[in-house]
Amino acid sequence: MDPKKQAALEAAGYVFGDAEDFLELTEEESRLVDIRLAVSRAVRNARLARNPTQAQAAKILNTSQPKVSKIESAAAEVSLDLMFRSLFALGGNAADVFGSAPPPKRSPKRKPLATG
């Protein structure tokens, strides 16, 4: 956006930010959204690399075409577990989500999360 136009709009009371600001997401929530989006894109890319339609992919995944659509759109009601299982079933892997570096491994000396 043109800086002059943005300055004029801000002077008029408009606020500029991103979805994280608008939704008032915590850092953890924002990171989770980023992961869900990355997995959903990886599922779609894995499907497209094999060339099946969503309906054909649904048969591979033993689910319905609308569910494949929800997986690929990172719908909130789809679990990350299902998203990753779909990715793996379509020939994808963790590197498709996390890049060339594998996901961080758990430390054997993890402290439990504080409760209450």
Phi and psi restraints in degrees (range 20) as a CNS / XPLOR table:
assign (resid 1 and name C) (resid 2 and name N)
       (resid 2 and name CA) (resid 2 and name C) 1.0 -61.4 20.0 2
assign (resid 2 and name N) (resid 2 and name CA)
       (resid 2 and name C) (resid 3 and name N) 1.0 128.0 20.0 2
assign (resid 2 and name C) (resid 3 and name N)
       (resid 3 and name CA) (resid 3 and name C) 1.0 -57.0 20.0 2
assign (resid 3 and name N) (resid 3 and name CA)
       (resid 3 and name C) (resid 4 and name N) 1.0 -36.7 20.0 2
assign (resid 3 and name C) (resid 4 and name N)
       (resid 4 and name CA) (resid 4 and name C) 1.0 -65.6 20.0 2
assign (resid 4 and name N) (resid 4 and name CA)
       (resid 4 and name C) (resid 5 and name N) 1.0 -42.0 20.0 2
assign (resid 4 and name C) (resid 5 and name N)
       (resid 5 and name CA) (resid 5 and name C) 1.0 -65.8 20.0 2
assign (resid 5 and name N) (resid 5 and name CA)
       (resid 5 and name C) (resid 6 and name N) 1.0 -41.9 20.0 2
assign (resid 5 and name C) (resid 6 and name N)
       (resid 6 and name CA) (resid 6 and name C) 1.0 -63.4 20.0 2
assign (resid 6 and name N) (resid 6 and name CA)
       (resid 6 and name C) (resid 7 and name N) 1.0 -42.3 20.0 2
assign (resid 6 and name C) (resid 7 and name N)
       (resid 7 and name CA) (resid 7 and name C) 1.0 -62.4 20.0 2
assign (resid 7 and name N) (resid 7 and name CA)
       (resid 7 and name C) (resid 8 and name N) 1.0 -40.9 20.0 2
assign (resid 7 and name C) (resid 8 and name N)
       (resid 8 and name CA) (resid 8 and name C) 1.0 -65.0 20.0 2
assign (resid 8 and name N) (resid 8 and name CA)
       (resid 8 and name C) (resid 9 and name N) 1.0 -41.2 20.0 2
assign (resid 8 and name C) (resid 9 and name N)
       (resid 9 and name CA) (resid 9 and name C) 1.0 -67.5 20.0 2
assign (resid 9 and name N) (resid 9 and name CA)
       (resid 9 and name C) (resid 10 and name N) 1.0 -40.1 20.0 2
assign (resid 9 and name C) (resid 10 and name N)
       (resid 10 and name CA) (resid 10 and name C) 1.0 -63.4 20.0 2
assign (resid 10 and name N) (resid 10 and name CA)
       (resid 10 and name C) (resid 11 and name N) 1.0 -38.7 20.0 2
assign (resid 10 and name C) (resid 11 and name N)
       (resid 11 and name CA) (resid 11 and name C) 1.0 -64.3 20.0 2
assign (resid 11 and name N) (resid 11 and name CA)
       (resid 11 and name C) (resid 12 and name N) 1.0 -28.6 20.0 2
assign (resid 11 and name C) (resid 12 and name N)
       (resid 12 and name CA) (resid 12 and name C) 1.0 -83.8 20.0 2
assign (resid 12 and name N) (resid 12 and name CA)
       (resid 12 and name C) (resid 13 and name N) 1.0 -1.8 20.0 2
assign (resid 12 and name C) (resid 13 and name N)
       (resid 13 and name CA) (resid 13 and name C) 1.0 107.6 20.0 2
assign (resid 13 and name N) (resid 13 and name CA)
       (resid 13 and name C) (resid 14 and name N) 1.0 -1.6 20.0 2
assign (resid 13 and name C) (resid 14 and name N)
       (resid 14 and name CA) (resid 14 and name C) 1.0 -76.2 20.0 2
assign (resid 14 and name N) (resid 14 and name CA)
       (resid 14 and name C) (resid 15 and name N) 1.0 147.1 20.0 2
assign (resid 14 and name C) (resid 15 and name N)
       (resid 15 and name CA) (resid 15 and name C) 1.0 -116.8 20.0 2
assign (resid 15 and name N) (resid 15 and name CA)
       (resid 15 and name C) (resid 16 and name N) 1.0 136.7 20.0 2
assign (resid 15 and name C) (resid 16 and name N)
       (resid 16 and name CA) (resid 16 and name C) 1.0 -111.3 20.0 2
assign (resid 16 and name N) (resid 16 and name CA)
       (resid 16 and name C) (resid 17 and name N) 1.0 139.4 20.0 2
assign (resid 16 and name C) (resid 17 and name N)
       (resid 17 and name CA) (resid 17 and name C) 1.0 -171.0 20.0 2
assign (resid 17 and name N) (resid 17 and name CA)
       (resid 17 and name C) (resid 18 and name N) 1.0 -167.0 20.0 2
assign (resid 17 and name C) (resid 18 and name N)
       (resid 18 and name CA) (resid 18 and name C) 1.0 -113.7 20.0 2
assign (resid 18 and name N) (resid 18 and name CA)
       (resid 18 and name C) (resid 19 and name N) 1.0 -177.1 20.0 2
assign (resid 18 and name C) (resid 19 and name N)
       (resid 19 and name CA) (resid 19 and name C) 1.0 -61.7 20.0 2
assign (resid 19 and name N) (resid 19 and name CA)
       (resid 19 and name C) (resid 20 and name N) 1.0 -35.0 20.0 2
assign (resid 19 and name C) (resid 20 and name N)
       (resid 20 and name CA) (resid 20 and name C) 1.0 -60.2 20.0 2
assign (resid 20 and name N) (resid 20 and name CA)
       (resid 20 and name C) (resid 21 and name N) 1.0 -43.9 20.0 2
assign (resid 20 and name C) (resid 21 and name N)
       (resid 21 and name CA) (resid 21 and name C) 1.0 -66.1 20.0 2
assign (resid 21 and name N) (resid 21 and name CA)
       (resid 21 and name C) (resid 22 and name N) 1.0 -46.1 20.0 2
assign (resid 21 and name C) (resid 22 and name N)
       (resid 22 and name CA) (resid 22 and name C) 1.0 -61.6 20.0 2
assign (resid 22 and name N) (resid 22 and name CA)
       (resid 22 and name C) (resid 23 and name N) 1.0 -43.1 20.0 2
assign (resid 22 and name C) (resid 23 and name N)
       (resid 23 and name CA) (resid 23 and name C) 1.0 -86.1 20.0 2
assign (resid 23 and name N) (resid 23 and name CA)
       (resid 23 and name C) (resid 24 and name N) 1.0 -4.0 20.0 2
assign (resid 23 and name C) (resid 24 and name N)
       (resid 24 and name CA) (resid 24 and name C) 1.0 54.5 20.0 2
assign (resid 24 and name N) (resid 24 and name CA)
       (resid 24 and name C) (resid 25 and name N) 1.0 48.3 20.0 2
assign (resid 24 and name C) (resid 25 and name N)
       (resid 25 and name CA) (resid 25 and name C) 1.0 -77.8 20.0 2
assign (resid 25 and name N) (resid 25 and name CA)
       (resid 25 and name C) (resid 26 and name N) 1.0 144.3 20.0 2
assign (resid 25 and name C) (resid 26 and name N)
       (resid 26 and name CA) (resid 26 and name C) 1.0 -75.2 20.0 2
assign (resid 26 and name N) (resid 26 and name CA)
       (resid 26 and name C) (resid 27 and name N) 1.0 168.8 20.0 2
assign (resid 26 and name C) (resid 27 and name N)
       (resid 27 and name CA) (resid 27 and name C) 1.0 -58.5 20.0 2
assign (resid 27 and name N) (resid 27 and name CA)
       (resid 27 and name C) (resid 28 and name N) 1.0 -42.3 20.0 2
assign (resid 27 and name C) (resid 28 and name N)
       (resid 28 and name CA) (resid 28 and name C) 1.0 -64.5 20.0 2
assign (resid 28 and name N) (resid 28 and name CA)
       (resid 28 and name C) (resid 29 and name N) 1.0 -43.8 20.0 2
assign (resid 28 and name C) (resid 29 and name N)
       (resid 29 and name CA) (resid 29 and name C) 1.0 -64.2 20.0 2
assign (resid 29 and name N) (resid 29 and name CA)
       (resid 29 and name C) (resid 30 and name N) 1.0 -40.4 20.0 2
assign (resid 29 and name C) (resid 30 and name N)
       (resid 30 and name CA) (resid 30 and name C) 1.0 -63.3 20.0 2
assign (resid 30 and name N) (resid 30 and name CA)
       (resid 30 and name C) (resid 31 and name N) 1.0 -41.5 20.0 2
assign (resid 30 and name C) (resid 31 and name N)
       (resid 31 and name CA) (resid 31 and name C) 1.0 -65.6 20.0 2
assign (resid 31 and name N) (resid 31 and name CA)
       (resid 31 and name C) (resid 32 and name N) 1.0 -38.5 20.0 2
assign (resid 31 and name C) (resid 32 and name N)
       (resid 32 and name CA) (resid 32 and name C) 1.0 -64.3 20.0 2
assign (resid 32 and name N) (resid 32 and name CA)
       (resid 32 and name C) (resid 33 and name N) 1.0 -41.8 20.0 2
assign (resid 32 and name C) (resid 33 and name N)
       (resid 33 and name CA) (resid 33 and name C) 1.0 -60.8 20.0 2
assign (resid 33 and name N) (resid 33 and name CA)
       (resid 33 and name C) (resid 34 and name N) 1.0 -43.4 20.0 2
assign (resid 33 and name C) (resid 34 and name N)
       (resid 34 and name CA) (resid 34 and name C) 1.0 -60.5 20.0 2
assign (resid 34 and name N) (resid 34 and name CA)
       (resid 34 and name C) (resid 35 and name N) 1.0 -42.0 20.0 2
assign (resid 34 and name C) (resid 35 and name N)
       (resid 35 and name CA) (resid 35 and name C) 1.0 -66.3 20.0 2
assign (resid 35 and name N) (resid 35 and name CA)
       (resid 35 and name C) (resid 36 and name N) 1.0 -44.4 20.0 2
assign (resid 35 and name C) (resid 36 and name N)
       (resid 36 and name CA) (resid 36 and name C) 1.0 -59.5 20.0 2
assign (resid 36 and name N) (resid 36 and name CA)
       (resid 36 and name C) (resid 37 and name N) 1.0 -42.1 20.0 2
assign (resid 36 and name C) (resid 37 and name N)
       (resid 37 and name CA) (resid 37 and name C) 1.0 -65.7 20.0 2
assign (resid 37 and name N) (resid 37 and name CA)
       (resid 37 and name C) (resid 38 and name N) 1.0 -41.5 20.0 2
assign (resid 37 and name C) (resid 38 and name N)
       (resid 38 and name CA) (resid 38 and name C) 1.0 -63.6 20.0 2
assign (resid 38 and name N) (resid 38 and name CA)
       (resid 38 and name C) (resid 39 and name N) 1.0 -41.3 20.0 2
assign (resid 38 and name C) (resid 39 and name N)
       (resid 39 and name CA) (resid 39 and name C) 1.0 -67.6 20.0 2
assign (resid 39 and name N) (resid 39 and name CA)
       (resid 39 and name C) (resid 40 and name N) 1.0 -43.2 20.0 2
assign (resid 39 and name C) (resid 40 and name N)
       (resid 40 and name CA) (resid 40 and name C) 1.0 -62.9 20.0 2
assign (resid 40 and name N) (resid 40 and name CA)
       (resid 40 and name C) (resid 41 and name N) 1.0 -39.1 20.0 2
assign (resid 40 and name C) (resid 41 and name N)
       (resid 41 and name CA) (resid 41 and name C) 1.0 -66.4 20.0 2
assign (resid 41 and name N) (resid 41 and name CA)
       (resid 41 and name C) (resid 42 and name N) 1.0 -38.8 20.0 2
assign (resid 41 and name C) (resid 42 and name N)
       (resid 42 and name CA) (resid 42 and name C) 1.0 -65.6 20.0 2
assign (resid 42 and name N) (resid 42 and name CA)
       (resid 42 and name C) (resid 43 and name N) 1.0 -38.2 20.0 2
assign (resid 42 and name C) (resid 43 and name N)
       (resid 43 and name CA) (resid 43 and name C) 1.0 -62.7 20.0 2
assign (resid 43 and name N) (resid 43 and name CA)
       (resid 43 and name C) (resid 44 and name N) 1.0 -47.4 20.0 2
assign (resid 43 and name C) (resid 44 and name N)
       (resid 44 and name CA) (resid 44 and name C) 1.0 -61.8 20.0 2
assign (resid 44 and name N) (resid 44 and name CA)
       (resid 44 and name C) (resid 45 and name N) 1.0 -45.0 20.0 2
assign (resid 44 and name C) (resid 45 and name N)
       (resid 45 and name CA) (resid 45 and name C) 1.0 -63.5 20.0 2
assign (resid 45 and name N) (resid 45 and name CA)
       (resid 45 and name C) (resid 46 and name N) 1.0 -38.1 20.0 2
assign (resid 45 and name C) (resid 46 and name N)
       (resid 46 and name CA) (resid 46 and name C) 1.0 -64.9 20.0 2
assign (resid 46 and name N) (resid 46 and name CA)
       (resid 46 and name C) (resid 47 and name N) 1.0 -40.4 20.0 2
assign (resid 46 and name C) (resid 47 and name N)
       (resid 47 and name CA) (resid 47 and name C) 1.0 -65.2 20.0 2
assign (resid 47 and name N) (resid 47 and name CA)
       (resid 47 and name C) (resid 48 and name N) 1.0 -46.7 20.0 2
assign (resid 47 and name C) (resid 48 and name N)
       (resid 48 and name CA) (resid 48 and name C) 1.0 -64.6 20.0 2
assign (resid 48 and name N) (resid 48 and name CA)
       (resid 48 and name C) (resid 49 and name N) 1.0 -31.3 20.0 2
assign (resid 48 and name C) (resid 49 and name N)
       (resid 49 and name CA) (resid 49 and name C) 1.0 -66.2 20.0 2
assign (resid 49 and name N) (resid 49 and name CA)
       (resid 49 and name C) (resid 50 and name N) 1.0 -29.0 20.0 2
assign (resid 49 and name C) (resid 50 and name N)
       (resid 50 and name CA) (resid 50 and name C) 1.0 -91.6 20.0 2
assign (resid 50 and name N) (resid 50 and name CA)
       (resid 50 and name C) (resid 51 and name N) 1.0 -11.3 20.0 2
assign (resid 50 and name C) (resid 51 and name N)
       (resid 51 and name CA) (resid 51 and name C) 1.0 71.5 20.0 2
assign (resid 51 and name N) (resid 51 and name CA)
       (resid 51 and name C) (resid 52 and name N) 1.0 13.2 20.0 2
assign (resid 51 and name C) (resid 52 and name N)
       (resid 52 and name CA) (resid 52 and name C) 1.0 -80.5 20.0 2
assign (resid 52 and name N) (resid 52 and name CA)
       (resid 52 and name C) (resid 53 and name N) 1.0 156.4 20.0 2
assign (resid 52 and name C) (resid 53 and name N)
       (resid 53 and name CA) (resid 53 and name C) 1.0 -73.8 20.0 2
assign (resid 53 and name N) (resid 53 and name CA)
       (resid 53 and name C) (resid 54 and name N) 1.0 173.4 20.0 2
assign (resid 53 and name C) (resid 54 and name N)
       (resid 54 and name CA) (resid 54 and name C) 1.0 -62.7 20.0 2
assign (resid 54 and name N) (resid 54 and name CA)
       (resid 54 and name C) (resid 55 and name N) 1.0 -36.4 20.0 2
assign (resid 54 and name C) (resid 55 and name N)
       (resid 55 and name CA) (resid 55 and name C) 1.0 -65.3 20.0 2
assign (resid 55 and name N) (resid 55 and name CA)
       (resid 55 and name C) (resid 56 and name N) 1.0 -40.7 20.0 2
assign (resid 55 and name C) (resid 56 and name N)
       (resid 56 and name CA) (resid 56 and name C) 1.0 -68.9 20.0 2
assign (resid 56 and name N) (resid 56 and name CA)
       (resid 56 and name C) (resid 57 and name N) 1.0 -38.4 20.0 2
assign (resid 56 and name C) (resid 57 and name N)
       (resid 57 and name CA) (resid 57 and name C) 1.0 -64.7 20.0 2
assign (resid 57 and name N) (resid 57 and name CA)
       (resid 57 and name C) (resid 58 and name N) 1.0 -35.5 20.0 2
assign (resid 57 and name C) (resid 58 and name N)
       (resid 58 and name CA) (resid 58 and name C) 1.0 -59.8 20.0 2
assign (resid 58 and name N) (resid 58 and name CA)
       (resid 58 and name C) (resid 59 and name N) 1.0 -38.2 20.0 2
assign (resid 58 and name C) (resid 59 and name N)
       (resid 59 and name CA) (resid 59 and name C) 1.0 -66.4 20.0 2
assign (resid 59 and name N) (resid 59 and name CA)
       (resid 59 and name C) (resid 60 and name N) 1.0 -40.2 20.0 2
assign (resid 59 and name C) (resid 60 and name N)
       (resid 60 and name CA) (resid 60 and name C) 1.0 -61.7 20.0 2
assign (resid 60 and name N) (resid 60 and name CA)
       (resid 60 and name C) (resid 61 and name N) 1.0 -40.2 20.0 2
assign (resid 60 and name C) (resid 61 and name N)
       (resid 61 and name CA) (resid 61 and name C) 1.0 -88.2 20.0 2
assign (resid 61 and name N) (resid 61 and name CA)
       (resid 61 and name C) (resid 62 and name N) 1.0 -2.8 20.0 2
assign (resid 61 and name C) (resid 62 and name N)
       (resid 62 and name CA) (resid 62 and name C) 1.0 57.7 20.0 2
assign (resid 62 and name N) (resid 62 and name CA)
       (resid 62 and name C) (resid 63 and name N) 1.0 49.1 20.0 2
assign (resid 62 and name C) (resid 63 and name N)
       (resid 63 and name CA) (resid 63 and name C) 1.0 -144.8 20.0 2
assign (resid 63 and name N) (resid 63 and name CA)
       (resid 63 and name C) (resid 64 and name N) 1.0 -163.2 20.0 2
assign (resid 63 and name C) (resid 64 and name N)
       (resid 64 and name CA) (resid 64 and name C) 1.0 -106.4 20.0 2
assign (resid 64 and name N) (resid 64 and name CA)
       (resid 64 and name C) (resid 65 and name N) 1.0 161.4 20.0 2
assign (resid 64 and name C) (resid 65 and name N)
       (resid 65 and name CA) (resid 65 and name C) 1.0 -61.7 20.0 2
assign (resid 65 and name N) (resid 65 and name CA)
       (resid 65 and name C) (resid 66 and name N) 1.0 -42.2 20.0 2
assign (resid 65 and name C) (resid 66 and name N)
       (resid 66 and name CA) (resid 66 and name C) 1.0 -60.2 20.0 2
assign (resid 66 and name N) (resid 66 and name CA)
       (resid 66 and name C) (resid 67 and name N) 1.0 -33.9 20.0 2
assign (resid 66 and name C) (resid 67 and name N)
       (resid 67 and name CA) (resid 67 and name C) 1.0 -67.8 20.0 2
assign (resid 67 and name N) (resid 67 and name CA)
       (resid 67 and name C) (resid 68 and name N) 1.0 -38.8 20.0 2
assign (resid 67 and name C) (resid 68 and name N)
       (resid 68 and name CA) (resid 68 and name C) 1.0 -61.9 20.0 2
assign (resid 68 and name N) (resid 68 and name CA)
       (resid 68 and name C) (resid 69 and name N) 1.0 -41.7 20.0 2
assign (resid 68 and name C) (resid 69 and name N)
       (resid 69 and name CA) (resid 69 and name C) 1.0 -60.3 20.0 2
assign (resid 69 and name N) (resid 69 and name CA)
       (resid 69 and name C) (resid 70 and name N) 1.0 -42.4 20.0 2
assign (resid 69 and name C) (resid 70 and name N)
       (resid 70 and name CA) (resid 70 and name C) 1.0 -66.4 20.0 2
assign (resid 70 and name N) (resid 70 and name CA)
       (resid 70 and name C) (resid 71 and name N) 1.0 -37.9 20.0 2
assign (resid 70 and name C) (resid 71 and name N)
       (resid 71 and name CA) (resid 71 and name C) 1.0 -62.4 20.0 2
assign (resid 71 and name N) (resid 71 and name CA)
       (resid 71 and name C) (resid 72 and name N) 1.0 -46.3 20.0 2
assign (resid 71 and name C) (resid 72 and name N)
       (resid 72 and name CA) (resid 72 and name C) 1.0 -70.3 20.0 2
assign (resid 72 and name N) (resid 72 and name CA)
       (resid 72 and name C) (resid 73 and name N) 1.0 -18.2 20.0 2
assign (resid 72 and name C) (resid 73 and name N)
       (resid 73 and name CA) (resid 73 and name C) 1.0 -102.2 20.0 2
assign (resid 73 and name N) (resid 73 and name CA)
       (resid 73 and name C) (resid 74 and name N) 1.0 6.4 20.0 2
assign (resid 73 and name C) (resid 74 and name N)
       (resid 74 and name CA) (resid 74 and name C) 1.0 58.4 20.0 2
assign (resid 74 and name N) (resid 74 and name CA)
       (resid 74 and name C) (resid 75 and name N) 1.0 39.4 20.0 2
assign (resid 74 and name C) (resid 75 and name N)
       (resid 75 and name CA) (resid 75 and name C) 1.0 -58.4 20.0 2
assign (resid 75 and name N) (resid 75 and name CA)
       (resid 75 and name C) (resid 76 and name N) 1.0 142.0 20.0 2
assign (resid 75 and name C) (resid 76 and name N)
       (resid 76 and name CA) (resid 76 and name C) 1.0 -60.9 20.0 2
assign (resid 76 and name N) (resid 76 and name CA)
       (resid 76 and name C) (resid 77 and name N) 1.0 -30.0 20.0 2
assign (resid 76 and name C) (resid 77 and name N)
       (resid 77 and name CA) (resid 77 and name C) 1.0 -79.5 20.0 2
assign (resid 77 and name N) (resid 77 and name CA)
       (resid 77 and name C) (resid 78 and name N) 1.0 -3.6 20.0 2
assign (resid 77 and name C) (resid 78 and name N)
       (resid 78 and name CA) (resid 78 and name C) 1.0 -94.9 20.0 2
assign (resid 78 and name N) (resid 78 and name CA)
       (resid 78 and name C) (resid 79 and name N) 1.0 126.5 20.0 2
assign (resid 78 and name C) (resid 79 and name N)
       (resid 79 and name CA) (resid 79 and name C) 1.0 -74.4 20.0 2
assign (resid 79 and name N) (resid 79 and name CA)
       (resid 79 and name C) (resid 80 and name N) 1.0 153.7 20.0 2
assign (resid 79 and name C) (resid 80 and name N)
       (resid 80 and name CA) (resid 80 and name C) 1.0 -62.1 20.0 2
assign (resid 80 and name N) (resid 80 and name CA)
       (resid 80 and name C) (resid 81 and name N) 1.0 -33.6 20.0 2
assign (resid 80 and name C) (resid 81 and name N)
       (resid 81 and name CA) (resid 81 and name C) 1.0 -58.2 20.0 2
assign (resid 81 and name N) (resid 81 and name CA)
       (resid 81 and name C) (resid 82 and name N) 1.0 -49.4 20.0 2
assign (resid 81 and name C) (resid 82 and name N)
       (resid 82 and name CA) (resid 82 and name C) 1.0 -63.7 20.0 2
assign (resid 82 and name N) (resid 82 and name CA)
       (resid 82 and name C) (resid 83 and name N) 1.0 -38.6 20.0 2
assign (resid 82 and name C) (resid 83 and name N)
       (resid 83 and name CA) (resid 83 and name C) 1.0 -63.2 20.0 2
assign (resid 83 and name N) (resid 83 and name CA)
       (resid 83 and name C) (resid 84 and name N) 1.0 -45.1 20.0 2
assign (resid 83 and name C) (resid 84 and name N)
       (resid 84 and name CA) (resid 84 and name C) 1.0 -68.0 20.0 2
assign (resid 84 and name N) (resid 84 and name CA)
       (resid 84 and name C) (resid 85 and name N) 1.0 -40.9 20.0 2
assign (resid 84 and name C) (resid 85 and name N)
       (resid 85 and name CA) (resid 85 and name C) 1.0 -59.5 20.0 2
assign (resid 85 and name N) (resid 85 and name CA)
       (resid 85 and name C) (resid 86 and name N) 1.0 -39.8 20.0 2
assign (resid 85 and name C) (resid 86 and name N)
       (resid 86 and name CA) (resid 86 and name C) 1.0 -65.6 20.0 2
assign (resid 86 and name N) (resid 86 and name CA)
       (resid 86 and name C) (resid 87 and name N) 1.0 -43.6 20.0 2
assign (resid 86 and name C) (resid 87 and name N)
       (resid 87 and name CA) (resid 87 and name C) 1.0 -57.3 20.0 2
assign (resid 87 and name N) (resid 87 and name CA)
       (resid 87 and name C) (resid 88 and name N) 1.0 -48.7 20.0 2
assign (resid 87 and name C) (resid 88 and name N)
       (resid 88 and name CA) (resid 88 and name C) 1.0 -66.2 20.0 2
assign (resid 88 and name N) (resid 88 and name CA)
       (resid 88 and name C) (resid 89 and name N) 1.0 -39.9 20.0 2
assign (resid 88 and name C) (resid 89 and name N)
       (resid 89 and name CA) (resid 89 and name C) 1.0 -65.3 20.0 2
assign (resid 89 and name N) (resid 89 and name CA)
       (resid 89 and name C) (resid 90 and name N) 1.0 -27.9 20.0 2
assign (resid 89 and name C) (resid 90 and name N)
       (resid 90 and name CA) (resid 90 and name C) 1.0 -91.7 20.0 2
assign (resid 90 and name N) (resid 90 and name CA)
       (resid 90 and name C) (resid 91 and name N) 1.0 8.1 20.0 2
assign (resid 90 and name C) (resid 91 and name N)
       (resid 91 and name CA) (resid 91 and name C) 1.0 95.0 20.0 2
assign (resid 91 and name N) (resid 91 and name CA)
       (resid 91 and name C) (resid 92 and name N) 1.0 4.9 20.0 2
assign (resid 91 and name C) (resid 92 and name N)
       (resid 92 and name CA) (resid 92 and name C) 1.0 -85.7 20.0 2
assign (resid 92 and name N) (resid 92 and name CA)
       (resid 92 and name C) (resid 93 and name N) 1.0 175.3 20.0 2
assign (resid 92 and name C) (resid 93 and name N)
       (resid 93 and name CA) (resid 93 and name C) 1.0 -147.9 20.0 2
assign (resid 93 and name N) (resid 93 and name CA)
       (resid 93 and name C) (resid 94 and name N) 1.0 176.8 20.0 2
assign (resid 93 and name C) (resid 94 and name N)
       (resid 94 and name CA) (resid 94 and name C) 1.0 -61.3 20.0 2
assign (resid 94 and name N) (resid 94 and name CA)
       (resid 94 and name C) (resid 95 and name N) 1.0 -31.4 20.0 2
assign (resid 94 and name C) (resid 95 and name N)
       (resid 95 and name CA) (resid 95 and name C) 1.0 -63.0 20.0 2
assign (resid 95 and name N) (resid 95 and name CA)
       (resid 95 and name C) (resid 96 and name N) 1.0 -26.7 20.0 2
assign (resid 95 and name C) (resid 96 and name N)
       (resid 96 and name CA) (resid 96 and name C) 1.0 -66.9 20.0 2
assign (resid 96 and name N) (resid 96 and name CA)
       (resid 96 and name C) (resid 97 and name N) 1.0 -22.4 20.0 2
assign (resid 96 and name C) (resid 97 and name N)
       (resid 97 and name CA) (resid 97 and name C) 1.0 -98.4 20.0 2
assign (resid 97 and name N) (resid 97 and name CA)
       (resid 97 and name C) (resid 98 and name N) 1.0 -47.9 20.0 2
assign (resid 97 and name C) (resid 98 and name N)
       (resid 98 and name CA) (resid 98 and name C) 1.0 -99.4 20.0 2
assign (resid 98 and name N) (resid 98 and name CA)
       (resid 98 and name C) (resid 99 and name N) 1.0 2.3 20.0 2
assign (resid 98 and name C) (resid 99 and name N)
       (resid 99 and name CA) (resid 99 and name C) 1.0 83.0 20.0 2
assign (resid 99 and name N) (resid 99 and name CA)
       (resid 99 and name C) (resid 100 and name N) 1.0 -161.9 20.0 2
assign (resid 99 and name C) (resid 100 and name N)
       (resid 100 and name CA) (resid 100 and name C) 1.0 -71.5 20.0 2
assign (resid 100 and name N) (resid 100 and name CA)
       (resid 100 and name C) (resid 101 and name N) 1.0 -23.7 20.0 2
assign (resid 100 and name C) (resid 101 and name N)
       (resid 101 and name CA) (resid 101 and name C) 1.0 -82.3 20.0 2
assign (resid 101 and name N) (resid 101 and name CA)
       (resid 101 and name C) (resid 102 and name N) 1.0 134.8 20.0 2
assign (resid 101 and name C) (resid 102 and name N)
       (resid 102 and name CA) (resid 102 and name C) 1.0 -69.8 20.0 2
assign (resid 102 and name N) (resid 102 and name CA)
       (resid 102 and name C) (resid 103 and name N) 1.0 160.7 20.0 2
assign (resid 102 and name C) (resid 103 and name N)
       (resid 103 and name CA) (resid 103 and name C) 1.0 -62.3 20.0 2
assign (resid 103 and name N) (resid 103 and name CA)
       (resid 103 and name C) (resid 104 and name N) 1.0 151.8 20.0 2
assign (resid 103 and name C) (resid 104 and name N)
       (resid 104 and name CA) (resid 104 and name C) 1.0 -59.8 20.0 2
assign (resid 104 and name N) (resid 104 and name CA)
       (resid 104 and name C) (resid 105 and name N) 1.0 142.1 20.0 2
assign (resid 104 and name C) (resid 105 and name N)
       (resid 105 and name CA) (resid 105 and name C) 1.0 -89.6 20.0 2
assign (resid 105 and name N) (resid 105 and name CA)
       (resid 105 and name C) (resid 106 and name N) 1.0 151.4 20.0 2
assign (resid 105 and name C) (resid 106 and name N)
       (resid 106 and name CA) (resid 106 and name C) 1.0 -71.0 20.0 2
assign (resid 106 and name N) (resid 106 and name CA)
       (resid 106 and name C) (resid 107 and name N) 1.0 140.0 20.0 2
assign (resid 106 and name C) (resid 107 and name N)
       (resid 107 and name CA) (resid 107 and name C) 1.0 -78.1 20.0 2
assign (resid 107 and name N) (resid 107 and name CA)
       (resid 107 and name C) (resid 108 and name N) 1.0 137.2 20.0 2
assign (resid 107 and name C) (resid 108 and name N)
       (resid 108 and name CA) (resid 108 and name C) 1.0 -66.9 20.0 2
assign (resid 108 and name N) (resid 108 and name CA)
       (resid 108 and name C) (resid 109 and name N) 1.0 -16.6 20.0 2
assign (resid 108 and name C) (resid 109 and name N)
       (resid 109 and name CA) (resid 109 and name C) 1.0 -109.6 20.0 2
assign (resid 109 and name N) (resid 109 and name CA)
       (resid 109 and name C) (resid 110 and name N) 1.0 41.1 20.0 2
assign (resid 109 and name C) (resid 110 and name N)
       (resid 110 and name CA) (resid 110 and name C) 1.0 -68.3 20.0 2
assign (resid 110 and name N) (resid 110 and name CA)
       (resid 110 and name C) (resid 111 and name N) 1.0 138.8 20.0 2
assign (resid 110 and name C) (resid 111 and name N)
       (resid 111 and name CA) (resid 111 and name C) 1.0 -84.9 20.0 2
assign (resid 111 and name N) (resid 111 and name CA)
       (resid 111 and name C) (resid 112 and name N) 1.0 143.4 20.0 2
assign (resid 111 and name C) (resid 112 and name N)
       (resid 112 and name CA) (resid 112 and name C) 1.0 -67.4 20.0 2
assign (resid 112 and name N) (resid 112 and name CA)
       (resid 112 and name C) (resid 113 and name N) 1.0 151.2 20.0 2
assign (resid 112 and name C) (resid 113 and name N)
       (resid 113 and name CA) (resid 113 and name C) 1.0 -67.7 20.0 2
assign (resid 113 and name N) (resid 113 and name CA)
       (resid 113 and name C) (resid 114 and name N) 1.0 143.4 20.0 2
assign (resid 113 and name C) (resid 114 and name N)
       (resid 114 and name CA) (resid 114 and name C) 1.0 -69.9 20.0 2
assign (resid 114 and name N) (resid 114 and name CA)
       (resid 114 and name C) (resid 115 and name N) 1.0 141.4 20.0 2
assign (resid 114 and name C) (resid 115 and name N)
       (resid 115 and name CA) (resid 115 and name C) 1.0 -117.9 20.0 2
assign (resid 115 and name N) (resid 115 and name CA)
       (resid 115 and name C) (resid 116 and name N) 1.0 156.2 20.0 2
